Amino acid sequence: MTATPPRLGTGTKLSYAVGNVGLQMLVAAMSFLLMIFYTDVALVPPAIAGAALLVGKFWDAVNDPLLGWMSDRTRSRHGRHRVYLLYGALPLALAAAAVWMVPPGLSPLAAFVWIALTYTLFDTLMTLVQLPYSALATELTLDYDERTSLTAFASMGALLGFVGGSVLMPLLVRAAPDARTGYALAGLCFGVFAGLCVAWVAWRVREPAHCIQPPATHPQVSMAASVRRTLQVTLRNRPFVLLVGAVGLVRLGLTLVQGALAYFVVYRLQGDKSDLPRFMGILLLVVGVSLFGWKRVVDGWEKSRTYVLGLLLCAAGLVALYFLQPGQHVAMVALLVLIGLGMGAHWIVPFSMVPDTIDHGHMQAGERTTGMYLGFYGLVDKLARTLATVLIAGMLDWTGYVPNVPQGDQALQGIALMTGPLPALCLLLAIPLLLAYPITRAQHAAIRQGVDTGIAPPALQSGGMGSTEPEGSTTRSARQNGCAQDARPA
């Protein structure tokens, strides 16, 4: 019988959630407003801006798994993950501010270089901080339902950050003498605030003792071989692959909505730019209120089925958006309520599922490579975000979008497609993957028993969950250790 893991205190959960306020403020501002800032304020052609952002994602293919591998093998008196929060807070703040400071009068080539360099630097530092921040949550508790509770707190923090990023930034920009100055000052404020939030988590949240104690020694292998082996083990984890595939599709769809919504409100609904904070505020308010309901649903149902229900509600609202006509603001609000209700499931459920898949991988391989799992998860997430941004830029360019003037029918059609039906299709494509996801509450208890005893339960040994024999022998003590077994000094 496996002992029940201790519950986390409310203070720990609240302190952990503070980090999400700052980090998600940066994510929201860039998801909702970065492209329209580049095209309508910095006056960078959409194709140039989209191509420059894509450069950073090529680097992500190396950056995310590598930093995840490093996180797994880091040991210091500050812990495996917390040390990155301590030393990454200030650089992240500065890089986040630089993204919004495009100098005026740049040629297309110079604008491409500036955007590619600043965004790639920011993206790298964001990974350096956000990946260990997420990994910290997987170590704080091993309990199936307590993870959902911690995720609910973190999701509320993320929601506050999204409100700040999507609602406060337009208000700050409008209060400035001009839009370019407003975005630069708002970006600086957001960067500093995010750095302070990360520093707060590093100060208030401590990793469990097993993440700080000296690790067991292992035969030395080259870094490339170690990264390759760890990545191979990660990709043999069938529940994780199913989950990350589904979340990648959902992220692609929701980022299309976030990136195209500003264009939809201003040009398709023929609203004013001042309407944008109001619509975003309504959407995020509904998401926040719905979190409490989704938490209750998850407590009484399985996580994957709850996620499917939320995606169906969100997709229905997105399809209906396509049929809105100019001036139908009341109908827009009603659909945002439906979309926000469904979107709330995405804010809480998948992030409580990832640690369960890491437990499954721990049982398979005999060591807990949290950083590599979250590095690959983050890579897929960021690739989806960037692909959505590039698709929006390509659609605007292809349909003849011209900034700051009434749009033609072809451009309006493209904006409507990128806001409604195409995102809905992405969400619906994720549902079969979630229906195949095998970890239930009962199966997770069996996985934890397998980790503690070093012996996979018969149902899991049969391969029904994609289990494989680990490479080499594994001791019981290695399986019990919640952190990776080899490490590098920080």
C-alpha positions as CSV (number, residue, x, y, z in Angstrom):
1,M,0.0,0.0,0.0
2,T,1.4,3.4,-1.0
3,A,1.5,6.1,1.6
4,T,-0.7,9.1,0.9
5,P,1.6,12.0,-0.1
6,P,1.4,15.0,2.2
7,R,-0.9,17.9,1.2
8,L,0.5,21.2,0.2
9,G,-0.2,24.3,2.3
10,T,-2.3,27.1,0.9
11,G,0.6,29.5,1.3
12,T,2.8,27.3,-0.9
13,K,0.1,27.1,-3.6
14,L,-0.5,30.8,-3.6
15,S,3.2,31.6,-3.7
16,Y,3.7,29.2,-6.6
17,A,0.8,30.8,-8.5
18,V,2.4,34.2,-8.3
19,G,5.0,33.1,-10.8
20,N,2.3,32.3,-13.3
21,V,0.9,35.9,-13.0
22,G,4.1,37.4,-14.3
23,L,5.0,34.7,-16.9
24,Q,1.5,34.5,-18.4
25,M,1.3,38.3,-18.5
26,L,4.1,38.1,-21.0
27,V,2.6,35.2,-22.9
28,A,-0.8,36.9,-23.2
29,A,0.6,40.3,-24.3
30,M,2.5,38.6,-27.1
31,S,-0.3,36.2,-28.1
32,F,-2.9,38.9,-28.3
33,L,-1.0,42.0,-29.3
34,L,2.5,41.3,-30.7
35,M,1.5,40.7,-34.3
36,I,-0.8,43.7,-34.5
37,F,2.0,45.8,-32.8
38,Y,4.4,44.7,-35.5
39,T,2.0,45.4,-38.4
40,D,0.1,48.4,-37.3
41,V,2.5,50.3,-35.0
42,A,6.1,49.2,-36.0
43,L,4.8,49.0,-39.6
44,V,6.7,45.8,-40.4
45,P,5.2,43.8,-43.3
46,P,3.3,40.8,-41.9
47,A,5.4,38.3,-43.9
48,I,8.6,39.8,-42.5
49,A,7.4,39.7,-38.9
50,G,6.1,36.2,-39.2
51,A,9.3,34.9,-40.8
52,A,11.4,36.6,-38.1
53,L,9.4,35.0,-35.3
54,L,9.9,31.6,-37.0
55,V,13.6,31.9,-36.6
56,G,13.3,31.6,-32.9
57,K,11.4,28.3,-33.2
58,F,14.1,26.7,-35.2
59,W,16.3,27.3,-32.2
60,D,13.6,25.9,-29.9
61,A,14.1,22.5,-31.5
62,V,17.5,22.4,-29.8
63,N,16.9,24.9,-27.0
64,D,13.9,23.3,-25.2
65,P,15.1,19.6,-25.0
66,L,18.7,20.8,-24.1
67,L,17.6,23.0,-21.3
68,G,15.2,20.3,-20.1
69,W,18.1,17.8,-20.0
70,M,20.3,20.4,-18.1
71,S,17.5,20.9,-15.6
72,D,17.3,17.2,-14.9
73,R,21.1,17.1,-14.2
74,T,21.5,20.2,-12.3
75,R,22.2,20.1,-8.5
76,S,22.9,23.0,-6.2
77,R,22.1,24.1,-2.7
78,H,19.2,26.0,-4.2
79,G,17.7,22.8,-5.8
80,R,17.4,21.5,-9.3
81,H,14.8,23.9,-10.6
82,R,14.7,26.8,-8.2
83,V,18.3,27.8,-9.1
84,Y,17.1,28.8,-12.6
85,L,14.4,31.0,-11.1
86,L,16.9,32.8,-8.9
87,Y,19.4,33.6,-11.7
88,G,17.0,33.9,-14.6
89,A,14.5,36.5,-13.3
90,L,16.5,39.7,-14.2
91,P,17.7,38.6,-17.7
92,L,14.1,37.6,-18.5
93,A,12.8,41.0,-17.5
94,L,15.2,42.8,-19.7
95,A,14.7,40.6,-22.7
96,A,10.9,40.8,-22.4
97,A,11.1,44.6,-22.5
98,A,13.3,44.6,-25.6
99,V,10.7,42.7,-27.7
100,W,8.5,45.8,-27.7
101,M,11.2,48.3,-28.6
102,V,11.4,48.1,-32.4
103,P,13.3,51.2,-33.6
104,P,11.4,53.4,-36.0
105,G,12.3,53.6,-39.7
106,L,14.0,50.2,-40.1
107,S,14.3,48.6,-43.5
108,P,12.5,45.3,-44.0
109,L,15.8,43.4,-43.6
110,A,16.8,45.4,-40.5
111,A,13.3,44.8,-39.0
112,F,13.7,41.1,-39.7
113,V,17.0,41.0,-37.9
114,W,15.8,43.0,-34.9
115,I,12.7,41.0,-34.4
116,A,14.5,37.7,-34.9
117,L,17.3,38.6,-32.4
118,T,15.1,40.1,-29.6
119,Y,12.4,37.5,-29.8
120,T,14.9,34.6,-29.9
121,L,16.7,36.0,-26.8
122,F,13.4,36.4,-25.0
123,D,12.2,33.0,-26.0
124,T,15.4,31.3,-24.8
125,L,15.3,33.1,-21.4
126,M,11.6,32.3,-21.1
127,T,12.4,28.6,-21.5
128,L,15.2,28.9,-19.0
129,V,12.8,30.1,-16.4
130,Q,9.4,28.7,-17.4
131,L,10.5,25.1,-17.8
132,P,12.0,24.8,-14.3
133,Y,9.0,26.7,-12.9
134,S,6.7,24.1,-14.4
135,A,9.0,21.2,-13.3
136,L,8.8,22.5,-9.8
137,A,5.1,21.8,-9.7
138,T,5.6,18.1,-10.6
139,E,8.0,17.7,-7.7
140,L,5.9,19.5,-5.0
141,T,3.2,16.7,-4.9
142,L,2.8,13.2,-6.3
143,D,-0.9,13.0,-5.4
144,Y,-3.4,12.7,-8.4
145,D,-6.0,15.1,-7.0
146,E,-3.6,17.4,-5.1
147,R,-2.0,18.1,-8.5
148,T,-5.3,19.3,-9.8
149,S,-5.6,21.6,-6.7
150,L,-2.2,23.0,-7.3
151,T,-3.0,23.5,-10.9
152,A,-6.2,25.3,-10.0
153,F,-4.2,27.8,-8.0
154,A,-1.6,28.2,-10.8
155,S,-4.4,28.6,-13.3
156,M,-5.9,31.5,-11.3
157,G,-2.4,33.1,-11.3
158,A,-2.2,32.5,-15.1
159,L,-5.7,34.1,-15.5
160,L,-4.6,37.2,-13.6
161,G,-1.5,37.4,-15.8
162,F,-3.6,37.0,-19.0
163,V,-5.9,39.8,-17.8
164,G,-2.8,42.0,-17.3
165,G,-1.3,41.1,-20.6
166,S,-4.4,41.3,-22.8
167,V,-6.4,44.0,-21.0
168,L,-3.9,46.3,-19.2
169,M,-1.5,46.6,-22.1
170,P,-4.0,48.2,-24.5
171,L,-5.0,50.6,-21.7
172,L,-1.4,51.6,-21.0
173,V,-0.8,52.1,-24.7
174,R,-3.8,54.4,-25.1
175,A,-2.6,56.5,-22.1
176,A,0.8,57.1,-23.7
177,P,1.5,60.1,-26.0
178,D,1.7,57.7,-29.0
179,A,1.3,53.9,-29.6
180,R,5.0,53.2,-30.1
181,T,6.0,54.8,-26.8
182,G,3.1,53.2,-25.1
183,Y,4.1,49.7,-26.2
184,A,7.7,50.3,-25.2
185,L,6.8,51.5,-21.7
186,A,4.2,48.8,-21.2
187,G,6.7,46.1,-22.3
188,L,9.2,47.5,-19.8
189,C,6.7,47.4,-16.9
190,F,5.5,43.9,-17.8
191,G,9.1,42.6,-18.0
192,V,10.1,44.0,-14.6
193,F,6.9,42.7,-13.0
194,A,7.4,39.2,-14.5
195,G,11.0,39.2,-13.1
196,L,9.7,40.1,-9.6
197,C,7.1,37.4,-9.7
198,V,9.7,34.8,-10.7
199,A,12.0,36.0,-7.9
200,W,9.1,35.7,-5.4
201,V,8.6,32.0,-6.3
202,A,12.3,31.4,-5.9
203,W,12.2,33.0,-2.4
204,R,9.0,31.4,-1.1
205,V,8.8,27.9,-2.6
206,R,11.3,25.2,-1.7
207,E,11.9,22.0,-3.6
208,P,11.6,18.7,-1.7
209,A,14.7,17.4,0.0
210,H,15.2,14.6,-2.6
211,C,15.8,17.2,-5.3
212,I,18.7,18.8,-3.4
213,Q,20.5,15.8,-2.0
214,P,23.6,14.5,-3.8
215,P,22.5,12.2,-6.7
216,A,23.7,8.7,-7.3
217,T,26.6,8.3,-9.7
218,H,26.3,6.9,-13.2
219,P,28.7,5.9,-15.9
220,Q,29.9,8.9,-17.8
221,V,28.5,9.3,-21.3
222,S,28.7,12.2,-23.8
223,M,26.2,14.9,-23.6
224,A,24.8,14.2,-27.0
225,A,24.4,10.5,-26.2
226,S,22.7,11.3,-22.9
227,V,20.3,13.9,-24.5
228,R,19.5,11.4,-27.2
229,R,18.8,8.5,-24.8
230,T,16.7,10.7,-22.5
231,L,14.6,12.0,-25.4
232,Q,14.1,8.4,-26.8
233,V,12.8,7.3,-23.4
234,T,10.5,10.3,-23.3
235,L,9.0,9.6,-26.7
236,R,8.3,5.9,-25.8
237,N,5.9,7.2,-23.1
238,R,2.6,6.6,-24.9
239,P,0.4,8.6,-22.5
240,F,2.7,11.6,-22.8
241,V,2.9,11.4,-26.6
242,L,-0.9,11.3,-26.8
243,L,-1.3,14.2,-24.4
244,V,1.4,16.4,-25.9
245,G,-0.1,15.8,-29.4
246,A,-3.6,16.9,-28.2
247,V,-2.3,19.9,-26.3
248,G,-0.3,21.0,-29.3
249,L,-3.4,21.0,-31.5
250,V,-5.4,22.9,-28.9
251,R,-2.6,25.4,-28.4
252,L,-2.5,26.0,-32.2
253,G,-6.2,26.6,-32.2
254,L,-6.3,28.9,-29.2
255,T,-3.3,30.9,-30.4
256,L,-5.0,31.5,-33.7
257,V,-8.0,32.9,-31.8
258,Q,-5.8,35.1,-29.6
259,G,-3.7,36.4,-32.4
260,A,-6.7,37.1,-34.8
261,L,-9.1,38.4,-32.2
262,A,-7.8,42.0,-32.3
263,Y,-8.2,42.0,-36.1
264,F,-11.7,40.4,-35.8
265,V,-12.9,43.0,-33.4
266,V,-11.5,46.1,-35.2
267,Y,-12.2,45.1,-38.8
268,R,-14.9,42.4,-38.9
269,L,-17.1,43.7,-36.2
270,Q,-16.1,47.3,-37.1
271,G,-15.5,48.1,-33.5
272,D,-13.1,50.5,-31.9
273,K,-9.7,49.4,-30.5
274,S,-11.1,50.4,-27.1
275,D,-13.6,47.5,-27.5
276,L,-10.7,45.0,-27.4
277,P,-9.9,45.2,-23.7
278,R,-13.6,44.9,-22.9
279,F,-14.1,41.7,-25.0
280,M,-10.8,40.2,-23.7
281,G,-11.9,41.0,-20.1
282,I,-15.2,39.2,-20.6
283,L,-13.5,36.2,-22.1
284,L,-11.0,35.9,-19.3
285,L,-13.5,36.6,-16.6
286,V,-15.6,33.6,-17.8
287,V,-12.5,31.5,-17.9
288,G,-11.7,32.4,-14.3
289,V,-15.2,31.7,-13.0
290,S,-15.3,28.4,-14.8
291,L,-12.1,27.1,-13.2
292,F,-14.0,26.4,-10.0
293,G,-16.6,24.4,-11.9
294,W,-14.0,22.5,-13.9
295,K,-12.1,21.6,-10.7
296,R,-15.3,20.0,-9.3
297,V,-15.9,18.1,-12.5
298,V,-12.3,16.8,-12.5
299,D,-12.7,15.7,-8.9
300,G,-15.6,13.5,-9.8
301,W,-14.6,12.5,-13.4
302,E,-11.5,11.6,-15.3
303,K,-9.2,14.4,-16.5
304,S,-9.2,13.4,-20.2
305,R,-13.0,13.2,-20.5
306,T,-13.3,16.6,-18.7
307,Y,-10.9,18.1,-21.2
308,V,-12.9,16.7,-24.2
309,L,-16.1,18.3,-22.8
310,G,-14.4,21.7,-22.6
311,L,-13.1,21.4,-26.1
312,L,-16.5,20.6,-27.5
313,L,-18.0,23.7,-25.9
314,C,-15.2,26.0,-27.0
315,A,-15.3,24.6,-30.6
316,A,-19.1,25.3,-30.8
317,G,-18.6,28.9,-29.9
318,L,-15.7,29.4,-32.3
319,V,-17.7,28.0,-35.3
320,A,-20.5,30.4,-34.4
321,L,-18.1,33.4,-34.5
322,Y,-17.7,33.0,-38.2
323,F,-21.3,34.0,-38.8
324,L,-21.2,37.3,-36.8
325,Q,-21.8,40.5,-38.8
326,P,-20.6,44.0,-38.2
327,G,-22.0,45.7,-35.1
328,Q,-23.3,42.4,-33.5
329,H,-21.5,43.1,-30.2
330,V,-24.2,41.5,-28.0
331,A,-23.9,38.3,-29.9
332,M,-20.1,38.5,-29.6
333,V,-20.4,38.7,-25.9
334,A,-22.7,35.7,-25.7
335,L,-20.3,33.6,-27.8
336,L,-17.3,34.7,-25.8
337,V,-19.1,33.4,-22.7
338,L,-19.5,30.0,-24.4
339,I,-15.9,30.0,-25.6
340,G,-14.5,31.1,-22.2
341,L,-16.5,28.4,-20.5
342,G,-15.0,25.7,-22.7
343,M,-11.5,27.3,-22.6
344,G,-11.5,27.0,-18.8
345,A,-11.0,23.3,-19.1
346,H,-7.7,23.9,-21.1
347,W,-6.5,26.2,-18.3
348,I,-6.7,23.6,-15.6
349,V,-6.8,20.0,-16.9
350,P,-3.8,19.3,-19.2
351,F,-1.3,20.9,-16.7
352,S,-2.5,18.4,-14.0
353,M,-2.2,15.6,-16.5
354,V,1.5,16.1,-17.5
355,P,2.9,15.1,-14.1
356,D,0.8,11.9,-14.3
357,T,2.5,11.0,-17.6
358,I,5.9,11.8,-16.0
359,D,5.1,9.3,-13.2
360,H,4.4,6.7,-15.9
361,G,7.7,7.5,-17.5
362,H,9.4,7.2,-14.1
363,M,7.9,3.7,-13.7
364,Q,9.1,2.7,-17.2
365,A,12.7,4.0,-17.1
366,G,13.5,4.0,-13.4
367,E,14.5,7.7,-13.2
368,R,12.5,10.9,-13.2
369,T,13.5,13.1,-16.1
370,T,11.0,15.9,-15.5
371,G,13.0,18.5,-17.3
372,M,13.2,16.6,-20.6
373,Y,9.4,15.9,-20.5
374,L,8.6,19.5,-19.9
375,G,11.2,20.7,-22.4
376,F,9.6,18.6,-25.1
377,Y,6.1,19.7,-24.0
378,G,7.3,23.3,-24.1
379,L,8.8,22.8,-27.5
380,V,5.5,21.6,-28.9
381,D,3.6,24.3,-27.2
382,K,5.9,27.1,-28.5
383,L,6.0,25.6,-32.0
384,A,2.2,25.6,-32.0
385,R,2.1,29.3,-30.9
386,T,4.6,30.3,-33.5
387,L,2.9,28.3,-36.3
388,A,-0.3,30.1,-35.4
389,T,1.4,33.5,-35.6
390,V,3.0,32.7,-38.9
391,L,-0.3,31.4,-40.3
392,I,-2.0,34.6,-39.3
393,A,0.7,36.7,-40.8
394,G,0.6,34.6,-44.0
395,M,-3.2,34.9,-44.2
396,L,-3.1,38.7,-43.8
397,D,-0.4,39.0,-46.5
398,W,-2.2,36.6,-48.9
399,T,-5.6,38.3,-48.5
400,G,-4.2,41.8,-49.1
401,Y,-4.5,43.2,-45.5
402,V,-3.6,46.9,-45.2
403,P,-3.1,48.3,-41.7
404,N,-5.3,51.0,-40.2
405,V,-7.9,51.2,-43.1
406,P,-11.2,49.4,-43.8
407,Q,-10.4,45.9,-45.2
408,G,-11.6,44.3,-48.4
409,D,-13.9,41.3,-48.5
410,Q,-11.0,38.8,-49.0
411,A,-9.1,40.1,-46.0
412,L,-12.2,40.1,-43.9
413,Q,-12.9,36.5,-44.9
414,G,-9.4,35.5,-43.9
415,I,-9.6,37.2,-40.5
416,A,-13.0,35.4,-39.8
417,L,-11.5,32.0,-40.8
418,M,-8.5,32.5,-38.6
419,T,-10.7,33.5,-35.6
420,G,-13.4,30.8,-35.8
421,P,-13.6,27.7,-38.0
422,L,-9.8,26.9,-38.3
423,P,-9.2,27.1,-34.5
424,A,-12.4,24.9,-33.9
425,L,-11.0,22.3,-36.3
426,C,-7.7,22.1,-34.3
427,L,-9.7,21.5,-31.1
428,L,-11.8,18.8,-32.7
429,L,-8.7,17.0,-34.1
430,A,-7.3,16.8,-30.5
431,I,-10.3,14.9,-29.2
432,P,-9.5,11.4,-30.6
433,L,-6.0,11.6,-28.9
434,L,-7.6,12.4,-25.6
435,L,-10.1,9.6,-25.9
436,A,-7.2,7.2,-26.4
437,Y,-5.3,8.7,-23.3
438,P,-5.2,5.8,-20.9
439,I,-4.3,7.2,-17.4
440,T,-7.3,7.2,-15.0
441,R,-7.3,7.9,-11.3
442,A,-7.2,4.1,-10.6
443,Q,-4.4,3.6,-13.1
444,H,-2.4,6.4,-11.7
445,A,-2.5,4.8,-8.2
446,A,-1.2,1.6,-9.8
447,I,1.6,3.6,-11.5
448,R,2.6,5.2,-8.1
449,Q,2.7,1.7,-6.6
450,G,4.9,0.6,-9.4
451,V,7.3,3.5,-8.8
452,D,7.5,2.8,-5.1
453,T,8.0,-1.0,-5.4
454,G,10.1,-1.1,-8.5
455,I,7.6,-3.6,-10.0
456,A,5.0,-2.5,-12.6
457,P,1.5,-3.8,-11.8
458,P,0.4,-6.7,-14.1
459,A,-2.1,-4.4,-16.0
460,L,0.8,-2.1,-16.9
461,Q,3.4,-4.8,-17.6
462,S,1.1,-6.2,-20.3
463,G,1.8,-3.1,-22.4
464,G,-1.7,-1.6,-22.3
465,M,-0.2,1.8,-21.4
466,G,2.6,1.7,-23.8
467,S,5.1,0.4,-21.2
468,T,8.5,-0.7,-22.2
469,E,11.4,-2.3,-20.3
470,P,13.9,0.3,-19.2
471,E,17.4,0.2,-20.5
472,G,19.6,-1.5,-18.0
473,S,18.7,-2.7,-14.5
474,T,16.9,-0.4,-12.1
475,T,17.1,-0.6,-8.3
476,R,14.2,0.0,-6.1
477,S,15.9,3.1,-4.6
478,A,16.3,4.6,-8.0
479,R,12.6,4.2,-8.7
480,Q,11.7,5.8,-5.4
481,N,13.8,8.8,-6.0
482,G,11.6,11.7,-7.3
483,C,14.4,13.4,-9.2
484,A,16.8,12.4,-11.9
485,Q,19.7,10.2,-10.8
486,D,22.6,12.0,-12.5
487,A,23.3,15.7,-12.3
488,R,25.6,18.5,-13.1
489,P,26.8,21.1,-10.7
490,A,25.2,24.5,-11.0
